[in-house]
Amino acid sequence: MARVRLQDVAERAGVSMKTVSNVVRDAPHVSDKMRERVQRAIDELGYRPNMMGRRLATGRTGLVALAFSDVSIPYFAELSRVVSRIALEHDYQVLIKETEGTLEGERSLVANSEQGLVDGVLFQPSVMSSTEVARHRTELPIVLLGETAAPLTMDRVMIENVTAAREVTAHVLAGGRRRVGFVGHESSGLTETSRQRIAGYQQALEEHRMAPEPGLLIATDEISAAGAVRAVGAALDAGLDVDALVCRDDLAAIGTLRALQERGVRVPQDVAVTGWDDIRLSAVTFPSLTTVSPDLEALAERALTLLLERIDGYEGMGRHETVSHRLVVRESAPAR
């Protein structure tokens, strides 16, 4: 089937190709009546703007990149879905870029800027510091996501990780739990995400006049459910004594549920379990997971808005913003 051309749309609508281009680019001087007429022809023919033509006309590609460590992590898969949908509302498409969570991969992303393929980048660093990001960045607009500190000249959007970790830990303490462990941080080289969530966990314990115990911190060799199965299983077999486990993320919580079940430990009767991210699977585990739910809609909308403002020429200081979160209480750690 032949590709529908701009000329085909112009002929169907009975207007010039320039008018069609103005409608496609959402030029402000086009009348509502003319815009409706051209849009009807676009819809009838199934016309899709040519990216190269768009770039020649506007200097932009209509693409933004979303970069993070690993698309197989459910949180990033769900973030990608939300960002892609909201980007379409702004007439942008999203290019997904994996950095593999390595310093080399993240440096390459920041320094190469996708070789002119995109107009801007949403980037969640795993290992780069704010100094590294500032040192390697190019002129391409970048908005940072997540917990890593951002340079003062760059925008960042995140949730309050320390606050949320304190809240979920306080929730299990309010339920009468007194031996509360933490599961899922890296066994070597803590990410800023893990660092902040452990800090919030510790704050809640101290606020309840409980001394944090290093022996209740269960590290994993990888960010995965399988890694948590191995780590929690080994800790239980070695005599771990807990009545609640606060997990770094939902994957760690799912693995924790498996390790407990294999040893006949009841959830939540014997041990309460909480997760983080509220991925789709968390509602259908057995038992269903109590979890921290970040507002992905608000995060994606705000990050894209800041990025588009940068693309449009905003050159002010960085905007460091937070979006809301909530605690979703389910069966694995019910309210008292």
Disulfide bonds with the S-S distance in Angstrom:
none
